[in-house]
Amino acid sequence: MGVPQTMESLKERAAFIRESLHKSQTITESMVSILGSFDHRLSALETAMRPTQ
């Protein structure tokens, strides 16, 4: 295996890793948004369910 082939292989792997990290970041941001919304709605429900005195 020559140096140009090795470099090309490394470039392809680096691009794949970059793409995977980008997808992972997108999924993470989406989950944070979903969980934040859920937390907000759950807090509102808890407030509504508190007994009045």
N, C-alpha and C positions, 0 to 999 in steps of 0.2 A: 504494500500500500504506500503510495507516494505522498509527499507533503501536500500537494494541491488537493488530493482526495480527502486527506485527513482534515484539512482546513474547511473544505466544503461540508464535510460531515459534521464538524463542530458548529459551523454556521447554521446548518439545518436544525441541529439539536437546540441551539440557543434560541432560534426563532420559535421552535415548538414550545420550549419552556416559557418564553415571553408570552406567547399566545395563551398558554395554560394559566399563567399567573394573571393575565388580564381577565380571562373568563372567571377565575376564582374571585378576583376582586369585585367583579360585577355581581356575582352571586352573593358575596358577603354584603355588599351595599344594599342589595335587594332584601336580604334577610334582616338586616338591621332596621330597614324601613318598615318591614312587615311587623317585626317584634315591637318596634316603637309604637306603631299604630295599635297593636293589640294591647300593649301596656296602657296606653291612653284610654282606650275604650273600657278596659277592665277597671281602671281607676274611676271612671265615670259611673260604671255600674255599681261599684262598691259604695260610692257616695250616694247614689240613688237608693241603695238598699239599707242604708243606715237607719236605725229606728229614730223616729222623732220623739222629742221629750216634751 
